[in-house]
């Protein structure tokens, strides 16, 4: 969940030092892939471009993570699902269901390997 805090701080403009973006991006596997709510597919290169350009782009962003559920765990990593609610001042909240696959590194760190998001009905 600490990754979500960094995302909120970076996109919301709470922290603007480039080191935060570097720390955030270090949490994603070089082999990262994602399917967005609109069906667009991202890789590590496009994720890096997005975060590099989007710092401070969503002032006042709030993110709430709920209903964390461990789907699978092994020596290689884990798969977790959760519900994410985002809101901006003066705007309606959005809600999505997400499933993240974590890749466990030799030092024990968990990197985001894959993320799939779907809008909640």
Jmol script that loads the backbone (N, CA, C; Angstrom):
load data "model"
ATOM      1  N   UNK A   1       0.821  -1.187   0.000  1.00  0.00           N
ATOM      2  CA  UNK A   1       0.000   0.000   0.000  1.00  0.00           C
ATOM      3  C   UNK A   1       0.867   1.253   0.000  1.00  0.00           C
ATOM      4  N   UNK A   2       2.102   1.164   0.420  1.00  0.00           N
ATOM      5  CA  UNK A   2       2.978   2.340   0.419  1.00  0.00           C
ATOM      6  C   UNK A   2       3.137   2.912  -0.985  1.00  0.00           C
ATOM      7  N   UNK A   3       3.049   2.083  -1.998  1.00  0.00           N
ATOM      8  CA  UNK A   3       3.156   2.563  -3.374  1.00  0.00           C
ATOM      9  C   UNK A   3       1.997   3.507  -3.689  1.00  0.00           C
ATOM     10  N   UNK A   4       0.810   3.186  -3.202  1.00  0.00           N
ATOM     11  CA  UNK A   4      -0.336   4.066  -3.435  1.00  0.00           C
ATOM     12  C   UNK A   4      -0.142   5.434  -2.772  1.00  0.00           C
ATOM     13  N   UNK A   5       0.503   5.459  -1.633  1.00  0.00           N
ATOM     14  CA  UNK A   5       0.779   6.730  -0.959  1.00  0.00           C
ATOM     15  C   UNK A   5       1.717   7.571  -1.824  1.00  0.00           C
ATOM     16  N   UNK A   6       2.755   6.947  -2.366  1.00  0.00           N
ATOM     17  CA  UNK A   6       3.679   7.675  -3.244  1.00  0.00           C
ATOM     18  C   UNK A   6       2.976   8.170  -4.503  1.00  0.00           C
ATOM     19  N   UNK A   7       2.121   7.346  -5.070  1.00  0.00           N
ATOM     20  CA  UNK A   7       1.371   7.760  -6.266  1.00  0.00           C
ATOM     21  C   UNK A   7       0.518   8.987  -5.942  1.00  0.00           C
ATOM     22  N   UNK A   8      -0.213   8.935  -4.835  1.00  0.00           N
ATOM     23  CA  UNK A   8      -1.060  10.062  -4.437  1.00  0.00           C
ATOM     24  C   UNK A   8      -0.222  11.315  -4.201  1.00  0.00           C
ATOM     25  N   UNK A   9       0.890  11.172  -3.497  1.00  0.00           N
ATOM     26  CA  UNK A   9       1.752  12.329  -3.218  1.00  0.00           C
ATOM     27  C   UNK A   9       2.316  12.922  -4.500  1.00  0.00           C
ATOM     28  N   UNK A  10       2.725  12.074  -5.428  1.00  0.00           N
ATOM     29  CA  UNK A  10       3.334  12.548  -6.676  1.00  0.00           C
ATOM     30  C   UNK A  10       2.290  13.189  -7.590  1.00  0.00           C
ATOM     31  N   UNK A  11       1.201  12.486  -7.852  1.00  0.00           N
ATOM     32  CA  UNK A  11       0.180  13.026  -8.748  1.00  0.00           C
ATOM     33  C   UNK A  11      -0.526  14.232  -8.124  1.00  0.00           C
ATOM     34  N   UNK A  12      -0.726  14.189  -6.810  1.00  0.00           N
ATOM     35  CA  UNK A  12      -1.409  15.276  -6.128  1.00  0.00           C
ATOM     36  C   UNK A  12      -0.538  16.497  -5.905  1.00  0.00           C
ATOM     37  N   UNK A  13       0.767  16.375  -6.131  1.00  0.00           N
ATOM     38  CA  UNK A  13       1.667  17.507  -5.980  1.00  0.00           C
ATOM     39  C   UNK A  13       2.079  17.795  -4.546  1.00  0.00           C
ATOM     40  N   UNK A  14       1.783  16.871  -3.624  1.00  0.00           N
ATOM     41  CA  UNK A  14       2.206  17.056  -2.237  1.00  0.00           C
ATOM     42  C   UNK A  14       3.722  17.052  -2.124  1.00  0.00           C
ATOM     43  N   UNK A  15       4.359  16.214  -2.927  1.00  0.00           N
ATOM     44  CA  UNK A  15       5.813  16.122  -2.977  1.00  0.00           C
ATOM     45  C   UNK A  15       6.206  16.241  -4.442  1.00  0.00           C
ATOM     46  N   UNK A  16       7.113  17.167  -4.751  1.00  0.00           N
ATOM     47  CA  UNK A  16       7.476  17.424  -6.145  1.00  0.00           C
ATOM     48  C   UNK A  16       8.934  17.142  -6.459  1.00  0.00           C
ATOM     49  N   UNK A  17       9.708  16.702  -5.473  1.00  0.00           N
ATOM     50  CA  UNK A  17      11.115  16.400  -5.727  1.00  0.00           C
ATOM     51  C   UNK A  17      11.225  15.198  -6.668  1.00  0.00           C
ATOM     52  N   UNK A  18      12.078  15.287  -7.683  1.00  0.00           N
ATOM     53  CA  UNK A  18      12.247  14.170  -8.621  1.00  0.00           C
ATOM     54  C   UNK A  18      12.622  12.852  -7.941  1.00  0.00           C
ATOM     55  N   UNK A  19      13.238  12.927  -6.759  1.00  0.00           N
ATOM     56  CA  UNK A  19      13.608  11.700  -6.044  1.00  0.00           C
ATOM     57  C   UNK A  19      12.378  10.865  -5.698  1.00  0.00           C
ATOM     58  N   UNK A  20      11.233  11.519  -5.443  1.00  0.00           N
ATOM     59  CA  UNK A  20      10.016  10.767  -5.146  1.00  0.00           C
ATOM     60  C   UNK A  20       9.583   9.966  -6.366  1.00  0.00           C
ATOM     61  N   UNK A  21       9.654  10.570  -7.535  1.00  0.00           N
ATOM     62  CA  UNK A  21       9.282   9.855  -8.758  1.00  0.00           C
ATOM     63  C   UNK A  21      10.225   8.671  -8.979  1.00  0.00           C
ATOM     64  N   UNK A  22      11.498   8.873  -8.733  1.00  0.00           N
ATOM     65  CA  UNK A  22      12.474   7.778  -8.873  1.00  0.00           C
ATOM     66  C   UNK A  22      12.168   6.652  -7.901  1.00  0.00           C
ATOM     67  N   UNK A  23      11.846   7.009  -6.642  1.00  0.00           N
ATOM     68  CA  UNK A  23      11.497   6.003  -5.637  1.00  0.00           C
ATOM     69  C   UNK A  23      10.240   5.253  -6.054  1.00  0.00           C
ATOM     70  N   UNK A  24       9.273   5.976  -6.569  1.00  0.00           N
ATOM     71  CA  UNK A  24       8.030   5.362  -7.030  1.00  0.00           C
ATOM     72  C   UNK A  24       8.297   4.376  -8.164  1.00  0.00           C
ATOM     73  N   UNK A  25       9.029   4.816  -9.165  1.00  0.00           N
ATOM     74  CA  UNK A  25       9.293   3.956 -10.326  1.00  0.00           C
ATOM     75  C   UNK A  25      10.126   2.736  -9.972  1.00  0.00           C
ATOM     76  N   UNK A  26      10.950   2.831  -8.929  1.00  0.00           N
ATOM     77  CA  UNK A  26      11.774   1.693  -8.502  1.00  0.00           C
ATOM     78  C   UNK A  26      10.918   0.561  -7.931  1.00  0.00           C
ATOM     79  N   UNK A  27       9.657   0.821  -7.667  1.00  0.00           N
ATOM     80  CA  UNK A  27       8.756  -0.192  -7.113  1.00  0.00           C
ATOM     81  C   UNK A  27       8.102  -1.061  -8.191  1.00  0.00           C
ATOM     82  N   UNK A  28       8.404  -0.756  -9.461  1.00  0.00           N
ATOM     83  CA  UNK A  28       7.819  -1.492 -10.576  1.00  0.00           C
ATOM     84  C   UNK A  28       8.894  -2.310 -11.283  1.00  0.00           C
ATOM     85  N   UNK A  29       8.549  -3.522 -11.659  1.00  0.00           N
ATOM     86  CA  UNK A  29       9.465  -4.419 -12.356  1.00  0.00           C
ATOM     87  C   UNK A  29       9.859  -3.845 -13.716  1.00  0.00           C
ATOM     88  N   UNK A  30      11.090  -4.106 -14.162  1.00  0.00           N
ATOM     89  CA  UNK A  30      11.459  -3.723 -15.533  1.00  0.00           C
ATOM     90  C   UNK A  30      10.548  -4.385 -16.570  1.00  0.00           C
ATOM     91  N   UNK A  31       9.915  -5.498 -16.188  1.00  0.00           N
ATOM     92  CA  UNK A  31       9.004  -6.219 -17.076  1.00  0.00           C
ATOM     93  C   UNK A  31       7.545  -5.874 -16.808  1.00  0.00           C
ATOM     94  N   UNK A  32       7.302  -4.736 -16.160  1.00  0.00           N
ATOM     95  CA  UNK A  32       5.956  -4.323 -15.776  1.00  0.00           C
ATOM     96  C   UNK A  32       5.019  -4.245 -16.984  1.00  0.00           C
ATOM     97  N   UNK A  33       3.774  -4.638 -16.732  1.00  0.00           N
ATOM     98  CA  UNK A  33       2.707  -4.483 -17.721  1.00  0.00           C
ATOM     99  C   UNK A  33       1.431  -4.106 -16.980  1.00  0.00           C
ATOM    100  N   UNK A  34       0.541  -3.448 -17.715  1.00  0.00           N
ATOM    101  CA  UNK A  34      -0.707  -2.997 -17.105  1.00  0.00           C
ATOM    102  C   UNK A  34      -1.806  -2.950 -18.155  1.00  0.00           C
ATOM    103  N   UNK A  35      -3.018  -3.262 -17.713  1.00  0.00           N
ATOM    104  CA  UNK A  35      -4.215  -3.036 -18.510  1.00  0.00           C
ATOM    105  C   UNK A  35      -5.021  -1.993 -17.745  1.00  0.00           C
ATOM    106  N   UNK A  36      -5.217  -0.818 -18.365  1.00  0.00           N
ATOM    107  CA  UNK A  36      -5.928   0.280 -17.711  1.00  0.00           C
ATOM    108  C   UNK A  36      -7.435   0.044 -17.758  1.00  0.00           C
ATOM    109  N   UNK A  37      -8.176   0.899 -17.073  1.00  0.00           N
ATOM    110  CA  UNK A  37      -9.634   0.783 -17.063  1.00  0.00           C
ATOM    111  C   UNK A  37     -10.237   0.936 -18.456  1.00  0.00           C
ATOM    112  N   UNK A  38      -9.525   1.639 -19.339  1.00  0.00           N
ATOM    113  CA  UNK A  38     -10.030   1.819 -20.708  1.00  0.00           C
ATOM    114  C   UNK A  38      -9.546   0.726 -21.660  1.00  0.00           C
ATOM    115  N   UNK A  39      -8.765  -0.219 -21.139  1.00  0.00           N
ATOM    116  CA  UNK A  39      -8.274  -1.307 -21.967  1.00  0.00           C
ATOM    117  C   UNK A  39      -6.916  -1.043 -22.614  1.00  0.00           C
ATOM    118  N   UNK A  40      -6.344   0.114 -22.365  1.00  0.00           N
ATOM    119  CA  UNK A  40      -5.027   0.430 -22.909  1.00  0.00           C
ATOM    120  C   UNK A  40      -3.966  -0.389 -22.175  1.00  0.00           C
ATOM    121  N   UNK A  41      -2.966  -0.846 -22.921  1.00  0.00           N
ATOM    122  CA  UNK A  41      -1.887  -1.615 -22.314  1.00  0.00           C
ATOM    123  C   UNK A  41      -0.649  -0.737 -22.168  1.00  0.00           C
ATOM    124  N   UNK A  42      -0.049  -0.796 -20.983  1.00  0.00           N
ATOM    125  CA  UNK A  42       1.164  -0.041 -20.690  1.00  0.00           C
ATOM    126  C   UNK A  42       2.298  -0.995 -20.355  1.00  0.00           C
ATOM    127  N   UNK A  43       3.518  -0.543 -20.620  1.00  0.00           N
ATOM    128  CA  UNK A  43       4.700  -1.276 -20.188  1.00  0.00           C
ATOM    129  C   UNK A  43       5.531  -0.348 -19.302  1.00  0.00           C
ATOM    130  N   UNK A  44       6.703  -0.784 -18.894  1.00  0.00           N
ATOM    131  CA  UNK A  44       7.553   0.014 -18.008  1.00  0.00           C
ATOM    132  C   UNK A  44       7.915   1.357 -18.642  1.00  0.00           C
ATOM    133  N   UNK A  45       8.191   1.376 -19.929  1.00  0.00           N
ATOM    134  CA  UNK A  45       8.558   2.618 -20.615  1.00  0.00           C
ATOM    135  C   UNK A  45       7.411   3.621 -20.592  1.00  0.00           C
ATOM    136  N   UNK A  46       6.199   3.163 -20.895  1.00  0.00           N
ATOM    137  CA  UNK A  46       5.058   4.087 -20.897  1.00  0.00           C
ATOM    138  C   UNK A  46       4.668   4.486 -19.484  1.00  0.00           C
ATOM    139  N   UNK A  47       4.848   3.606 -18.506  1.00  0.00           N
ATOM    140  CA  UNK A  47       4.588   3.964 -17.115  1.00  0.00           C
ATOM    141  C   UNK A  47       5.558   5.054 -16.662  1.00  0.00           C
ATOM    142  N   UNK A  48       6.822   4.900 -17.010  1.00  0.00           N
ATOM    143  CA  UNK A  48       7.838   5.896 -16.659  1.00  0.00           C
ATOM    144  C   UNK A  48       7.502   7.239 -17.294  1.00  0.00           C
ATOM    145  N   UNK A  49       7.121   7.229 -18.562  1.00  0.00           N
ATOM    146  CA  UNK A  49       6.752   8.475 -19.247  1.00  0.00           C
ATOM    147  C   UNK A  49       5.544   9.117 -18.576  1.00  0.00           C
ATOM    148  N   UNK A  50       4.554   8.309 -18.214  1.00  0.00           N
ATOM    149  CA  UNK A  50       3.358   8.842 -17.557  1.00  0.00           C
ATOM    150  C   UNK A  50       3.715   9.522 -16.244  1.00  0.00           C
ATOM    151  N   UNK A  51       4.383   8.799 -15.335  1.00  0.00           N
ATOM    152  CA  UNK A  51       4.697   9.376 -14.030  1.00  0.00           C
ATOM    153  C   UNK A  51       5.638  10.567 -14.148  1.00  0.00           C
ATOM    154  N   UNK A  52       6.586  10.515 -15.056  1.00  0.00           N
ATOM    155  CA  UNK A  52       7.518  11.630 -15.224  1.00  0.00           C
ATOM    156  C   UNK A  52       6.791  12.907 -15.625  1.00  0.00           C
ATOM    157  N   UNK A  53       5.761  12.777 -16.444  1.00  0.00           N
ATOM    158  CA  UNK A  53       5.026  13.949 -16.935  1.00  0.00           C
ATOM    159  C   UNK A  53       3.873  14.365 -16.027  1.00  0.00           C
ATOM    160  N   UNK A  54       3.402  13.465 -15.162  1.00  0.00           N
ATOM    161  CA  UNK A  54       2.147  13.711 -14.441  1.00  0.00           C
ATOM    162  C   UNK A  54       2.321  14.229 -13.013  1.00  0.00           C
ATOM    163  N   UNK A  55       3.534  14.467 -12.569  1.00  0.00           N
ATOM    164  CA  UNK A  55       3.740  14.977 -11.216  1.00  0.00           C
ATOM    165  C   UNK A  55       2.949  16.269 -10.993  1.00  0.00           C
ATOM    166  N   UNK A  56       2.122  16.295  -9.954  1.00  0.00           N
ATOM    167  CA  UNK A  56       1.337  17.478  -9.624  1.00  0.00           C
ATOM    168  C   UNK A  56       0.130  17.714 -10.508  1.00  0.00           C
ATOM    169  N   UNK A  57      -0.183  16.779 -11.387  1.00  0.00           N
ATOM    170  CA  UNK A  57      -1.273  16.977 -12.355  1.00  0.00           C
ATOM    171  C   UNK A  57      -2.668  16.806 -11.754  1.00  0.00           C
ATOM    172  N   UNK A  58      -2.758  16.282 -10.538  1.00  0.00           N
ATOM    173  CA  UNK A  58      -4.073  16.034  -9.923  1.00  0.00           C
ATOM    174  C   UNK A  58      -4.106  16.605  -8.500  1.00  0.00           C
ATOM    175  N   UNK A  59      -4.033  17.941  -8.383  1.00  0.00           N
ATOM    176  CA  UNK A  59      -4.005  18.568  -7.048  1.00  0.00           C
ATOM    177  C   UNK A  59      -5.197  18.150  -6.199  1.00  0.00           C
ATOM    178  N   UNK A  60      -4.892  17.813  -4.957  1.00  0.00           N
ATOM    179  CA  UNK A  60      -5.952  17.419  -4.034  1.00  0.00           C
ATOM    180  C   UNK A  60      -6.386  15.972  -4.156  1.00  0.00           C
ATOM    181  N   UNK A  61      -5.683  15.175  -4.936  1.00  0.00           N
ATOM    182  CA  UNK A  61      -6.050  13.774  -5.137  1.00  0.00           C
ATOM    183  C   UNK A  61      -6.098  13.028  -3.805  1.00  0.00           C
ATOM    184  N   UNK A  62      -7.170  12.272  -3.631  1.00  0.00           N
ATOM    185  CA  UNK A  62      -7.298  11.373  -2.488  1.00  0.00           C
ATOM    186  C   UNK A  62      -7.495   9.974  -3.039  1.00  0.00           C
ATOM    187  N   UNK A  63      -6.848   9.013  -2.397  1.00  0.00           N
ATOM    188  CA  UNK A  63      -6.973   7.615  -2.796  1.00  0.00           C
ATOM    189  C   UNK A  63      -7.257   6.788  -1.554  1.00  0.00           C
ATOM    190  N   UNK A  64      -8.227   5.908  -1.691  1.00  0.00           N
ATOM    191  CA  UNK A  64      -8.565   5.014  -0.598  1.00  0.00           C
ATOM    192  C   UNK A  64      -8.504   3.581  -1.129  1.00  0.00           C
ATOM    193  N   UNK A  65      -7.778   2.725  -0.421  1.00  0.00           N
ATOM    194  CA  UNK A  65      -7.637   1.324  -0.809  1.00  0.00           C
ATOM    195  C   UNK A  65      -8.445   0.493   0.183  1.00  0.00           C
ATOM    196  N   UNK A  66      -9.345  -0.335  -0.347  1.00  0.00           N
ATOM    197  CA  UNK A  66     -10.221  -1.150   0.495  1.00  0.00           C
ATOM    198  C   UNK A  66     -10.245  -2.589  -0.009  1.00  0.00           C
ATOM    199  N   UNK A  67     -10.730  -3.453   0.858  1.00  0.00           N
ATOM    200  CA  UNK A  67     -11.026  -4.847   0.502  1.00  0.00           C
ATOM    201  C   UNK A  67      -9.827  -5.575  -0.090  1.00  0.00           C
ATOM    202  N   UNK A  68      -8.656  -5.387   0.504  1.00  0.00           N
ATOM    203  CA  UNK A  68      -7.470  -6.130   0.069  1.00  0.00           C
ATOM    204  C   UNK A  68      -7.714  -7.620   0.261  1.00  0.00           C
ATOM    205  N   UNK A  69      -7.368  -8.389  -0.769  1.00  0.00           N
ATOM    206  CA  UNK A  69      -7.568  -9.835  -0.690  1.00  0.00           C
ATOM    207  C   UNK A  69      -6.391 -10.540  -1.342  1.00  0.00           C
ATOM    208  N   UNK A  70      -5.740 -11.395  -0.585  1.00  0.00           N
ATOM    209  CA  UNK A  70      -4.640 -12.198  -1.114  1.00  0.00           C
ATOM    210  C   UNK A  70      -5.234 -13.324  -1.945  1.00  0.00           C
ATOM    211  N   UNK A  71      -4.892 -13.340  -3.222  1.00  0.00           N
ATOM    212  CA  UNK A  71      -5.402 -14.375  -4.121  1.00  0.00           C
ATOM    213  C   UNK A  71      -4.439 -15.548  -4.177  1.00  0.00           C
ATOM    214  N   UNK A  72      -3.148 -15.232  -4.234  1.00  0.00           N
ATOM    215  CA  UNK A  72      -2.133 -16.269  -4.382  1.00  0.00           C
ATOM    216  C   UNK A  72      -0.834 -15.758  -3.802  1.00  0.00           C
ATOM    217  N   UNK A  73      -0.076 -16.674  -3.161  1.00  0.00           N
ATOM    218  CA  UNK A  73       1.235 -16.320  -2.629  1.00  0.00           C
ATOM    219  C   UNK A  73       2.166 -17.495  -2.844  1.00  0.00           C
ATOM    220  N   UNK A  74       3.411 -17.191  -3.237  1.00  0.00           N
ATOM    221  CA  UNK A  74       4.409 -18.231  -3.433  1.00  0.00           C
ATOM    222  C   UNK A  74       5.785 -17.631  -3.193  1.00  0.00           C
ATOM    223  N   UNK A  75       6.804 -18.435  -3.325  1.00  0.00           N
ATOM    224  CA  UNK A  75       8.179 -17.946  -3.167  1.00  0.00           C
ATOM    225  C   UNK A  75       8.520 -16.915  -4.244  1.00  0.00           C
ATOM    226  N   UNK A  76       7.807 -16.940  -5.371  1.00  0.00           N
ATOM    227  CA  UNK A  76       8.087 -16.025  -6.485  1.00  0.00           C
ATOM    228  C   UNK A  76       7.354 -14.692  -6.364  1.00  0.00           C
ATOM    229  N   UNK A  77       6.358 -14.607  -5.460  1.00  0.00           N
ATOM    230  CA  UNK A  77       5.608 -13.365  -5.332  1.00  0.00           C
ATOM    231  C   UNK A  77       4.200 -13.603  -4.843  1.00  0.00           C
ATOM    232  N   UNK A  78       3.289 -12.730  -5.241  1.00  0.00           N
ATOM    233  CA  UNK A  78       1.910 -12.829  -4.779  1.00  0.00           C
ATOM    234  C   UNK A  78       0.988 -12.109  -5.755  1.00  0.00           C
ATOM    235  N   UNK A  79      -0.287 -12.430  -5.665  1.00  0.00           N
ATOM    236  CA  UNK A  79      -1.327 -11.749  -6.426  1.00  0.00           C
ATOM    237  C   UNK A  79      -2.362 -11.253  -5.424  1.00  0.00           C
ATOM    238  N   UNK A  80      -2.695  -9.961  -5.530  1.00  0.00           N
ATOM    239  CA  UNK A  80      -3.596  -9.317  -4.578  1.00  0.00           C
ATOM    240  C   UNK A  80      -4.662  -8.535  -5.351  1.00  0.00           C
ATOM    241  N   UNK A  81      -5.901  -8.584  -4.871  1.00  0.00           N
ATOM    242  CA  UNK A  81      -6.952  -7.741  -5.444  1.00  0.00           C
ATOM    243  C   UNK A  81      -7.363  -6.708  -4.398  1.00  0.00           C
ATOM    244  N   UNK A  82      -7.886  -5.594  -4.874  1.00  0.00           N
ATOM    245  CA  UNK A  82      -8.334  -4.537  -3.978  1.00  0.00           C
ATOM    246  C   UNK A  82      -9.286  -3.618  -4.723  1.00  0.00           C
ATOM    247  N   UNK A  83      -9.975  -2.792  -3.958  1.00  0.00           N
ATOM    248  CA  UNK A  83     -10.862  -1.779  -4.500  1.00  0.00           C
ATOM    249  C   UNK A  83     -10.211  -0.431  -4.236  1.00  0.00           C
ATOM    250  N   UNK A  84     -10.154   0.424  -5.240  1.00  0.00           N
ATOM    251  CA  UNK A  84      -9.517   1.733  -5.124  1.00  0.00           C
ATOM    252  C   UNK A  84     -10.528   2.824  -5.439  1.00  0.00           C
ATOM    253  N   UNK A  85     -10.642   3.764  -4.519  1.00  0.00           N
ATOM    254  CA  UNK A  85     -11.540   4.903  -4.702  1.00  0.00           C
ATOM    255  C   UNK A  85     -10.677   6.155  -4.788  1.00  0.00           C
ATOM    256  N   UNK A  86     -10.850   6.919  -5.862  1.00  0.00           N
ATOM    257  CA  UNK A  86     -10.106   8.163  -6.049  1.00  0.00           C
ATOM    258  C   UNK A  86     -11.078   9.321  -6.080  1.00  0.00           C
ATOM    259  N   UNK A  87     -10.636  10.454  -5.522  1.00  0.00           N
ATOM    260  CA  UNK A  87     -11.462  11.654  -5.602  1.00  0.00           C
ATOM    261  C   UNK A  87     -10.581  12.886  -5.733  1.00  0.00           C
ATOM    262  N   UNK A  88     -11.137  13.869  -6.403  1.00  0.00           N
ATOM    263  CA  UNK A  88     -10.520  15.185  -6.567  1.00  0.00           C
ATOM    264  C   UNK A  88     -11.502  16.225  -6.043  1.00  0.00           C
ATOM    265  N   UNK A  89     -11.003  17.345  -5.518  1.00  0.00           N
ATOM    266  CA  UNK A  89     -11.903  18.381  -5.015  1.00  0.00           C
ATOM    267  C   UNK A  89     -12.900  18.811  -6.100  1.00  0.00           C
ATOM    268  N   UNK A  90     -14.176  18.853  -5.718  1.00  0.00           N
ATOM    269  CA  UNK A  90     -15.214  19.308  -6.628  1.00  0.00           C
ATOM    270  C   UNK A  90     -15.620  18.321  -7.695  1.00  0.00           C
ATOM    271  N   UNK A  91     -15.116  17.101  -7.631  1.00  0.00           N
ATOM    272  CA  UNK A  91     -15.446  16.093  -8.650  1.00  0.00           C
ATOM    273  C   UNK A  91     -16.023  14.850  -7.977  1.00  0.00           C
ATOM    274  N   UNK A  92     -16.759  14.083  -8.760  1.00  0.00           N
ATOM    275  CA  UNK A  92     -17.295  12.835  -8.267  1.00  0.00           C
ATOM    276  C   UNK A  92     -16.172  11.820  -8.094  1.00  0.00           C
ATOM    277  N   UNK A  93     -16.292  10.966  -7.091  1.00  0.00           N
ATOM    278  CA  UNK A  93     -15.305   9.912  -6.876  1.00  0.00           C
ATOM    279  C   UNK A  93     -15.394   8.871  -7.977  1.00  0.00           C
ATOM    280  N   UNK A  94     -14.271   8.238  -8.255  1.00  0.00           N
ATOM    281  CA  UNK A  94     -14.246   7.101  -9.167  1.00  0.00           C
ATOM    282  C   UNK A  94     -13.834   5.877  -8.372  1.00  0.00           C
ATOM    283  N   UNK A  95     -14.297   4.734  -8.817  1.00  0.00           N
ATOM    284  CA  UNK A  95     -13.987   3.485  -8.124  1.00  0.00           C
ATOM    285  C   UNK A  95     -13.592   2.434  -9.139  1.00  0.00           C
ATOM    286  N   UNK A  96     -12.565   1.683  -8.799  1.00  0.00           N
ATOM    287  CA  UNK A  96     -12.100   0.622  -9.678  1.00  0.00           C
ATOM    288  C   UNK A  96     -11.723  -0.615  -8.862  1.00  0.00           C
ATOM    289  N   UNK A  97     -11.798  -1.740  -9.508  1.00  0.00           N
ATOM    290  CA  UNK A  97     -11.303  -2.993  -8.952  1.00  0.00           C
ATOM    291  C   UNK A  97      -9.961  -3.257  -9.609  1.00  0.00           C
ATOM    292  N   UNK A  98      -8.976  -3.634  -8.807  1.00  0.00           N
ATOM    293  CA  UNK A  98      -7.634  -3.842  -9.331  1.00  0.00           C
ATOM    294  C   UNK A  98      -7.092  -5.177  -8.853  1.00  0.00           C
ATOM    295  N   UNK A  99      -6.277  -5.773  -9.705  1.00  0.00           N
ATOM    296  CA  UNK A  99      -5.535  -6.979  -9.353  1.00  0.00           C
ATOM    297  C   UNK A  99      -4.085  -6.726  -9.703  1.00  0.00           C
ATOM    298  N   UNK A 100      -3.212  -6.898  -8.719  1.00  0.00           N
ATOM    299  CA  UNK A 100      -1.783  -6.679  -8.922  1.00  0.00           C
ATOM    300  C   UNK A 100      -1.035  -7.987  -8.696  1.00  0.00           C
ATOM    301  N   UNK A 101      -0.072  -8.237  -9.569  1.00  0.00           N
ATOM    302  CA  UNK A 101       0.825  -9.372  -9.428  1.00  0.00           C
ATOM    303  C   UNK A 101       2.168  -8.814  -8.967  1.00  0.00           C
ATOM    304  N   UNK A 102       2.637  -9.290  -7.819  1.00  0.00           N
ATOM    305  CA  UNK A 102       3.932  -8.875  -7.278  1.00  0.00           C
ATOM    306  C   UNK A 102       4.989  -9.910  -7.620  1.00  0.00           C
ATOM    307  N   UNK A 103       6.156  -9.417  -7.959  1.00  0.00           N
ATOM    308  CA  UNK A 103       7.316 -10.260  -8.257  1.00  0.00           C
ATOM    309  C   UNK A 103       8.292 -10.112  -7.088  1.00  0.00           C
ATOM    310  N   UNK A 104       8.666 -11.220  -6.457  1.00  0.00           N
ATOM    311  CA  UNK A 104       9.571 -11.175  -5.315  1.00  0.00           C
ATOM    312  C   UNK A 104      11.019 -11.233  -5.800  1.00  0.00           C
ATOM    313  N   UNK A 105      11.802 -10.250  -5.358  1.00  0.00           N
ATOM    314  CA  UNK A 105      13.208 -10.169  -5.740  1.00  0.00           C
ATOM    315  C   UNK A 105      14.062 -10.975  -4.761  1.00  0.00           C
ATOM    316  N   UNK A 106      15.313 -11.229  -5.130  1.00  0.00           N
ATOM    317  CA  UNK A 106      16.220 -12.014  -4.291  1.00  0.00           C
ATOM    318  C   UNK A 106      16.387 -11.396  -2.905  1.00  0.00           C
ATOM    319  N   UNK A 107      16.323 -10.058  -2.814  1.00  0.00           N
ATOM    320  CA  UNK A 107      16.481  -9.389  -1.510  1.00  0.00           C
ATOM    321  C   UNK A 107      15.179  -9.327  -0.718  1.00  0.00           C
ATOM    322  N   UNK A 108      14.104  -9.931  -1.250  1.00  0.00           N
ATOM    323  CA  UNK A 108      12.829  -9.964  -0.560  1.00  0.00           C
ATOM    324  C   UNK A 108      11.871  -8.850  -0.948  1.00  0.00           C
ATOM    325  N   UNK A 109      12.354  -7.859  -1.685  1.00  0.00           N
ATOM    326  CA  UNK A 109      11.486  -6.757  -2.109  1.00  0.00           C
ATOM    327  C   UNK A 109      10.422  -7.268  -3.077  1.00  0.00           C
ATOM    328  N   UNK A 110       9.240  -6.683  -2.988  1.00  0.00           N
ATOM    329  CA  UNK A 110       8.158  -7.015  -3.909  1.00  0.00           C
ATOM    330  C   UNK A 110       8.015  -5.885  -4.923  1.00  0.00           C
ATOM    331  N   UNK A 111       8.125  -6.225  -6.197  1.00  0.00           N
ATOM    332  CA  UNK A 111       7.938  -5.257  -7.270  1.00  0.00           C
ATOM    333  C   UNK A 111       6.610  -5.531  -7.959  1.00  0.00           C
ATOM    334  N   UNK A 112       5.960  -4.450  -8.411  1.00  0.00           N
ATOM    335  CA  UNK A 112       4.735  -4.601  -9.180  1.00  0.00           C
ATOM    336  C   UNK A 112       5.113  -5.156 -10.546  1.00  0.00           C
ATOM    337  N   UNK A 113       4.600  -6.338 -10.884  1.00  0.00           N
ATOM    338  CA  UNK A 113       4.906  -6.985 -12.166  1.00  0.00           C
ATOM    339  C   UNK A 113       3.787  -6.765 -13.179  1.00  0.00           C
ATOM    340  N   UNK A 114       2.531  -6.798 -12.686  1.00  0.00           N
ATOM    341  CA  UNK A 114       1.387  -6.594 -13.585  1.00  0.00           C
ATOM    342  C   UNK A 114       0.233  -6.004 -12.784  1.00  0.00           C
ATOM    343  N   UNK A 115      -0.521  -5.115 -13.421  1.00  0.00           N
ATOM    344  CA  UNK A 115      -1.705  -4.507 -12.807  1.00  0.00           C
ATOM    345  C   UNK A 115      -2.828  -4.510 -13.833  1.00  0.00           C
ATOM    346  N   UNK A 116      -4.000  -4.936 -13.393  1.00  0.00           N
ATOM    347  CA  UNK A 116      -5.180  -4.913 -14.251  1.00  0.00           C
ATOM    348  C   UNK A 116      -6.263  -4.166 -13.487  1.00  0.00           C
ATOM    349  N   UNK A 117      -6.828  -3.114 -14.102  1.00  0.00           N
ATOM    350  CA  UNK A 117      -7.854  -2.292 -13.469  1.00  0.00           C
ATOM    351  C   UNK A 117      -9.148  -2.350 -14.281  1.00  0.00           C
ATOM    352  N   UNK A 118     -10.269  -2.358 -13.551  1.00  0.00           N
ATOM    353  CA  UNK A 118     -11.597  -2.368 -14.174  1.00  0.00           C
ATOM    354  C   UNK A 118     -12.475  -1.389 -13.400  1.00  0.00           C
ATOM    355  N   UNK A 119     -13.210  -0.519 -14.128  1.00  0.00           N
ATOM    356  CA  UNK A 119     -14.127   0.382 -13.455  1.00  0.00           C
ATOM    357  C   UNK A 119     -15.177  -0.411 -12.700  1.00  0.00           C
ATOM    358  N   UNK A 120     -15.530   0.058 -11.508  1.00  0.00           N
ATOM    359  CA  UNK A 120     -16.618  -0.552 -10.752  1.00  0.00           C
ATOM    360  C   UNK A 120     -17.941  -0.104 -11.366  1.00  0.00           C
ATOM    361  N   UNK A 121     -18.898  -0.988 -11.390  1.00  0.00           N
ATOM    362  CA  UNK A 121     -20.220  -0.673 -11.959  1.00  0.00           C
ATOM    363  C   UNK A 121     -20.984   0.252 -11.037  1.00  0.00           C
TER     364      UNK A 121
END
end "model"
wireframe off; spacefill off
backbone 0.3
color backbone group
